């Protein structure tokens, strides 16, 4: 990885600035891609934007920025995008900032001296060249200040191409198609790439691949239609087998779809069982109900557990003796157990508690 430090004037940064919405944002004499199409959306709050401008106005140093030098002599912002956009948008007249007099001022409302002070401000920029792997490692290293990037935002930056651009169109915009179709079932921020990340994890899992491996394989695909078709399949499967409920949002639907899409399911029977479980006070994790009705794994439900005081009291009553094997144990080597299991109607009540040694409790759970 080759890294070269340069000081760049704000006036040079803003020269050639243009914001083409979906097409990206350009600056630095038209040579710098400030927000490539694959990059994240602008997420700074108005106060964060204003803080950047006040820092520049006072002549205080901003954190260093990192640009990637491309093979054609152009550059892309690797780190510092939000600060760069804040500066350019302010000079472009897109927002106003309150300074010492508490009176909001647009760049055009500043005195010529104040304007020139901003334009003459020097940014510390590291110019970087290297392989995709080197850039990813460096990106992760420098991504420790400012508005921290998510893992998926990092991946989008490294595996840029037409496929990422199209995937963001489906999964990463406010009011995007994925939210319109599956908003009642899928949680996560589109702008922070959380929904896109979920879908990529789901679709790559059956192939035994990581998200990085999957993205590398598809980086130069022309469209993300296959990923959208997969997502549509998940939503269709959900709606074909389950009645819509408030507790459905945030369930790990893609994993359940991968594991059970070929199962023969009865929607009415599932709804009856789900309704019973939702009304069961013993069930603490409502989103786990869907996995339970498909797998019968009780650990999905977060069933109520006996408290420490109840277990200490029962331990003393039993004098530390495990009622199954008859041996004495220290409290730390015993666990609270439902005499009548939850699956057979047992409740988490003191009268249904017994203390078992670890081995006996494990063996009982397996029967």
C-alpha angles and dihedrals in degrees: 000000000000115000125185125182120222136167112231122194117229088233089061092045092053095044108108092010116166134160112211095177105220091016094062137248123284132197144144098075089322091297101101123077099208096179111017115200090256094054126100124270122263105278106168114122119234089257092052090049090050092048090057092052093046089051091053093045091053092047092240117150121262120211115276119272129216127217126187116224111223128211092254094057095260128114141225127204108248097175129006099046096136094050091046093050092047091055095045095044091051093051088046089058097247096134144005131237133210113231130178096311090053089235114129111241131193117212089254090056093058121099117259089253092053092047091050091049089059094044092050093049111118122225120208106233129180113206110212133194128179148099124310090257092051091047092050092050091047093045090054091048096052094039094092102099138052118013101354115228120235120237091256093050088054091050092049090054095050100040095044120160143105092300094058090045092054093043090055089052089060101036113015111054130088105265092008123166093265092057092046093052103034106018092119091058109028123068128195142083117288093200092053090049094243096135092047090050092051093051092048092050090050097047095044097047098076088052091054091240135132119236088254092054092047093050092047090053093052101032094113099039111125096228143016092225092124091057091047092050089051091051091049088052091055093051092046090051092050094050093044093055109027137052112234113262135167092246093063097083112101098017113142089251098163093057092047090048092051092050101039110023090110095047118111104239133184111218095200094050092046092050092051092052094043091051091052092049094048089056093046110106090204091067109086100170107060096180088059091064092086094054090046095054088051099042108017089227105150094198087074091068102059090227117205113273130208115262125244095251093052091049093049091050093049091046090057091047090053090044088229093299119139106226093214104049096019094227128132120245139176115255091251089059095055134073134206112253134189107239088206106037120237089242088062096046100275118152132212092253129133092245088059095051129105130165114233131182115253094256096049092046091052092048092048091050090054093057 
